[in-house]
Amino acid sequence: VTDESLTDAIIAWAYERLPPVKQLWDTWVVTTSFDSSTGTNPFTITADSTSGLEVTVGGSFDINFDFTQVTTVADLKLLATYFTNAITSTLDDEGNLPSGASIELTTICGVDLATATDPVECSSTSSAIEYTSTMYLAHDADAEAITTSISDALSDPTTIQGVTSAVIAEASAGVSVPLIQVTTSGSLSVTNFDTTSFTADETAEAFTFFEDAILETLVSQGLVSPGSSVVVTSISSGSIQYNLITHVDASVDTTSATSEIQTALSSSSTMTAISTSVITAASTSSSTTLSTATESLAVSSSAVGTPIESDVFKVTTSGEFSVPSLDLSTLTTSAEIIEASKYF
């Protein structure tokens, strides 16, 4: 524009055209009219463009990822966000994603994101992630080659490893979530349990037996999350007093949840499970007093108080480390795995 070459080109074209375009013979482009302040390329193809190609392609890829902890729609959608960000950034870094293209996940571990409901049940046989990609391309772009490059990239083990690493990195970052902390007092009536000769250390050890037994039983029944805790406050020959501390979303009806816990703790099967857990733990104690005092122990009844709520922020950070000499093949029950996790 500024060096008048555009004017020369227009006039030359007007003369050379058959028939000539006489209206343009005396045309000129005003050299001061070029404005590049917006930096906008009028030929870029976007969703609002009146010309070009809108291409939508679907596909899927398998990924080595543990989906067993995904149990809610909120978890699933958060994971979908992690994967979307990871796929987009990885493809973009590799030059396989056209400018302005988008990736949308449709299915994770066999669950349709559009129709998922709680509780989410990920398929144990599906590790596939299904997606769609929408691109806006110039009219003469090789759409098939571009879509093939995306499909090929998501079949490449290196790309998949990059996606997995990006997801783990984002999911492992410290996440602060507003929750309600619910503290519920409770008590267990026990028989055949004589604590009169316990030392302070033996009493403290007995505390842990009941704390673990109550928590493991409630977690196994899905009544509290694994991050909950039980704190025994007092112990005697006939009664165990404790506090159950859980963290729940603000939408949870804590009164109803507490009622479910009370119902479960009052059932004969649950009381037997707690008794058995305590007896088993005490049998491995170095204290013969403890093992003898609990060998015929039985929980006879349970009571739960009114839940007390308080607003908190729970910060969760995940991590991992390698233990080359650890052989997990001998751990065959959930109880053994839970016990092993406590050691770490």
C-alpha positions in Angstrom: 0.0 0.0 0.0 2.6 2.5 1.1 5.0 2.0 -1.8 2.1 2.1 -4.4 2.9 -1.3 -5.7 -0.7 -2.3 -5.0 -1.9 0.6 -7.2 0.4 -0.5 -10.0 -0.9 -4.1 -9.7 -4.5 -3.0 -9.9 -3.9 -0.8 -12.9 -1.9 -3.5 -14.7 -4.7 -6.1 -14.1 -7.3 -3.6 -15.4 -5.3 -3.1 -18.6 -4.5 -6.8 -19.2 -8.0 -8.1 -18.6 -10.1 -8.9 -21.6 -12.1 -6.8 -22.0 -10.1 -4.2 -20.2 -11.7 -2.6 -17.1 -11.4 1.1 -18.0 -13.0 2.1 -14.7 -9.8 1.1 -12.9 -7.3 2.8 -15.2 -7.1 5.9 -13.2 -7.6 4.2 -9.8 -5.1 4.6 -7.0 -4.8 3.3 -3.4 -4.4 6.0 -0.8 -1.1 5.2 0.8 -2.1 6.5 4.2 -5.2 4.3 4.4 -3.6 1.1 5.6 -4.4 0.5 9.3 -2.8 -2.5 11.0 -3.6 -1.4 14.6 -6.0 -4.3 15.2 -3.7 -7.0 14.0 -6.7 -8.9 12.7 -6.2 -11.1 9.6 -9.5 -10.9 7.7 -8.6 -14.2 6.0 -8.4 -16.3 9.2 -11.2 -18.9 9.3 -13.2 -18.9 12.5 -16.6 -20.1 13.6 -18.0 -16.8 12.4 -16.4 -16.9 8.9 -18.7 -16.9 5.9 -16.2 -19.1 3.9 -13.9 -22.0 4.7 -14.4 -25.5 6.1 -15.9 -26.4 9.4 -14.5 -29.9 10.1 -15.6 -32.1 13.0 -13.9 -35.4 13.5 -14.4 -38.1 16.2 -12.0 -40.6 17.5 -10.8 -42.6 20.5 -7.6 -43.8 22.1 -6.7 -46.1 24.9 -4.8 -44.9 28.0 -3.2 -46.7 30.9 -5.0 -44.8 33.7 -6.6 -45.9 37.0 -10.3 -44.9 36.8 -11.4 -46.8 39.9 -11.4 -43.7 42.1 -13.9 -41.9 39.8 -17.2 -42.4 41.5 -19.1 -39.1 41.0 -20.1 -37.0 38.0 -18.1 -34.1 39.5 -15.0 -36.3 39.6 -15.6 -37.4 36.0 -16.1 -33.9 34.6 -13.0 -32.7 36.5 -11.0 -35.5 35.0 -12.4 -34.7 31.6 -11.2 -31.1 32.0 -7.7 -32.4 32.9 -7.6 -34.6 29.8 -9.0 -31.9 27.5 -6.3 -29.5 28.7 -3.6 -32.2 28.4 -4.6 -33.3 24.9 -5.0 -29.8 23.6 -1.6 -28.6 24.9 0.2 -31.8 23.8 -1.2 -31.7 20.3 -0.5 -28.0 20.1 3.1 -28.4 21.2 3.6 -31.1 18.5 2.1 -28.9 15.8 -0.8 -31.2 15.2 -3.6 -29.0 16.2 -4.7 -26.2 13.8 -5.1 -22.7 15.3 -8.6 -22.3 16.9 -9.3 -26.0 16.9 -11.1 -27.4 20.0 -11.1 -30.8 21.6 -14.2 -32.1 23.5 -14.3 -35.4 25.4 -17.5 -37.4 25.0 -16.8 -40.7 26.8 -14.3 -41.7 29.6 -13.9 -45.3 30.8 -17.2 -46.3 29.1 -19.2 -43.5 30.7 -21.0 -40.9 28.5 -20.2 -37.5 29.9 -23.5 -36.0 28.6 -25.7 -38.5 30.4 -23.6 -39.6 33.4 -25.3 -39.8 36.8 -24.2 -40.5 40.3 -22.8 -42.9 41.3 -20.4 -43.2 38.3 -19.4 -46.7 37.5 -16.4 -46.8 35.3 -16.1 -49.9 33.2 -13.4 -52.2 34.4 -12.8 -53.4 30.8 -12.6 -50.0 29.0 -9.6 -47.7 29.2 -10.8 -45.8 26.1 -11.3 -42.0 25.9 -13.6 -40.8 23.1 -13.4 -37.3 21.7 -14.5 -34.9 19.0 -12.4 -32.2 17.5 -13.8 -29.2 15.7 -11.6 -27.2 13.3 -12.1 -24.2 11.0 -9.9 -24.5 7.9 -9.3 -22.6 4.7 -11.4 -23.8 1.7 -8.4 -25.4 0.1 -7.0 -27.0 3.3 -6.3 -30.8 3.2 -8.8 -31.7 5.9 -8.2 -35.4 5.6 -4.4 -35.0 6.2 -5.0 -32.7 9.2 -7.5 -35.1 10.9 -5.2 -38.0 10.1 -2.3 -36.3 11.8 -4.4 -35.8 15.0 -5.5 -39.5 14.9 -1.9 -40.7 14.4 -0.6 -38.5 17.2 -3.1 -39.9 19.6 -2.1 -43.4 18.6 1.6 -42.6 19.3 2.8 -44.0 22.7 5.0 -40.9 23.2 2.0 -38.6 22.8 -0.2 -40.7 25.1 2.6 -40.6 27.7 2.7 -36.8 27.4 -1.0 -36.6 27.9 -0.9 -38.9 31.0 2.0 -36.9 32.5 0.1 -33.7 32.0 -3.1 -35.0 33.6 -1.2 -36.4 36.6 0.7 -33.1 37.0 -2.6 -31.0 37.0 -4.5 -33.5 39.2 -1.5 -33.6 41.6 -1.3 -29.9 42.1 -2.6 -28.8 45.5 -6.4 -28.3 45.2 -8.3 -26.2 47.8 -12.0 -27.2 48.0 -14.6 -25.6 50.2 -16.2 -28.4 52.3 -18.2 -28.9 55.5 -16.4 -30.7 58.3 -18.9 -32.8 60.2 -18.1 -34.0 63.7 -20.4 -36.7 65.1 -20.0 -38.1 68.6 -20.8 -41.8 69.1 -20.5 -44.6 71.6 -20.3 -48.4 71.5 -21.5 -50.6 74.3 -19.2 -53.6 74.7 -19.3 -56.8 76.7 -16.5 -59.2 77.8 -14.0 -56.4 77.8 -12.1 -55.8 81.1 -9.9 -52.7 81.0 -9.2 -52.4 84.7 -5.6 -53.7 84.5 -4.6 -51.7 81.3 -1.5 -49.6 81.5 -1.5 -46.2 79.8 0.3 -47.6 76.8 -2.2 -50.5 76.5 -5.1 -48.1 76.7 -3.6 -46.0 73.9 -3.1 -49.1 71.8 -6.7 -50.2 72.5 -7.8 -46.8 71.3 -6.2 -47.4 67.9 -7.9 -50.9 67.6 -11.4 -49.4 67.9 -10.6 -46.3 65.8 -9.4 -48.5 62.9 -12.2 -51.0 63.3 -15.0 -48.3 63.2 -13.5 -46.4 60.4 -12.7 -49.4 58.2 -16.2 -50.8 58.7 -17.9 -47.5 57.7 -15.6 -47.0 54.7 -16.2 -50.5 53.5 -19.9 -49.8 53.5 -19.5 -46.6 51.6 -20.9 -44.5 54.4 -17.9 -42.3 54.8 -14.9 -41.4 52.5 -11.5 -42.9 53.1 -10.2 -39.4 54.2 -12.5 -39.5 57.3 -11.2 -40.2 60.8 -12.3 -41.7 64.1 -10.9 -40.5 67.3 -11.6 -42.5 70.5 -12.0 -40.1 73.4 -12.5 -42.6 76.3 -12.5 -46.3 76.9 -13.8 -48.4 79.7 -14.9 -52.0 80.4 -18.4 -51.3 79.1 -18.2 -48.4 76.8 -16.2 -46.8 73.9 -16.7 -43.1 73.3 -15.5 -41.6 70.0 -15.8 -38.8 67.5 -16.3 -39.4 63.8 -14.9 -36.6 61.6 -15.8 -36.4 57.9 -15.6 -33.8 55.2 -18.5 -33.5 52.8 -19.8 -31.3 50.0 -22.2 -28.5 51.2 -25.1 -30.1 49.3 -25.0 -33.2 51.5 -27.8 -33.7 54.0 -25.6 -34.4 57.1 -28.6 -35.3 59.3 -29.7 -38.0 56.8 -26.1 -39.2 56.4 -25.7 -39.5 60.2 -29.0 -41.4 60.4 -27.6 -43.9 57.8 -24.4 -44.3 59.9 -26.4 -45.0 63.0 -28.5 -47.6 61.2 -25.4 -49.3 59.9 -23.6 -49.3 63.3 -26.7 -50.7 65.0 -26.9 -53.7 62.7 -25.7 -57.0 64.1 -23.4 -57.6 61.1 -21.6 -54.2 61.6 -21.2 -54.7 65.3 -19.8 -58.2 64.7 -17.4 -56.8 62.0 -16.1 -54.2 64.5 -15.7 -56.8 67.2 -13.9 -59.2 64.9 -11.6 -56.4 63.7 -10.6 -55.4 67.3 -10.0 -59.0 68.3 -7.9 -59.6 65.2 -5.8 -56.5 65.8 -5.3 -57.3 69.5 -4.2 -60.8 68.8 -1.1 -59.5 67.1 -0.3 -57.1 70.0 2.8 -57.7 72.0 0.7 -57.2 75.1 -0.9 -60.4 76.3 -3.2 -58.4 78.6 -4.7 -56.8 75.5 -5.1 -60.0 73.5 -6.6 -61.7 76.6 -9.0 -58.8 77.4 -10.4 -58.7 73.9 -10.6 -62.4 72.9 -14.3 -62.6 73.7 -15.2 -59.0 73.2 -18.6 -58.2 71.6 -20.2 -54.9 70.6 -23.8 -55.0 71.9 -25.2 -51.6 70.9 -24.4 -48.3 69.3 -25.5 -44.7 69.6 -24.7 -41.6 67.5 -25.1 -38.0 68.5 -26.2 -34.9 66.5 -23.7 -33.9 63.8 -21.8 -30.6 64.3 -21.0 -28.7 61.1 -18.2 -26.2 60.4 -16.9 -24.7 57.2 -13.4 -25.7 56.2 -11.1 -25.8 53.2 -9.6 -29.3 52.6 -6.4 -29.2 50.6 -5.5 -32.4 48.9 -2.1 -33.1 47.2 -1.4 -36.4 45.7 2.0 -38.0 45.0 3.9 -41.2 44.4 7.2 -42.8 45.0 8.8 -46.0 43.9 9.6 -49.0 46.2 11.5 -51.5 44.0 11.8 -54.2 46.7 8.1 -54.2 47.7 6.2 -57.3 46.7 2.5 -56.7 46.7 1.6 -60.1 45.2 1.1 -61.6 48.6 -1.6 -59.0 49.6 -4.8 -60.8 48.7 -7.4 -59.0 50.8 -8.6 -55.4 51.2 -7.8 -55.6 54.9 -4.1 -56.4 54.2 -3.9 -53.6 51.6 -5.4 -51.1 54.1 -3.0 -52.3 56.8 0.0 -51.9 54.4 -1.1 -48.4 53.5 -1.0 -47.4 57.1 2.6 -48.4 57.5 3.5 -45.9 54.7 
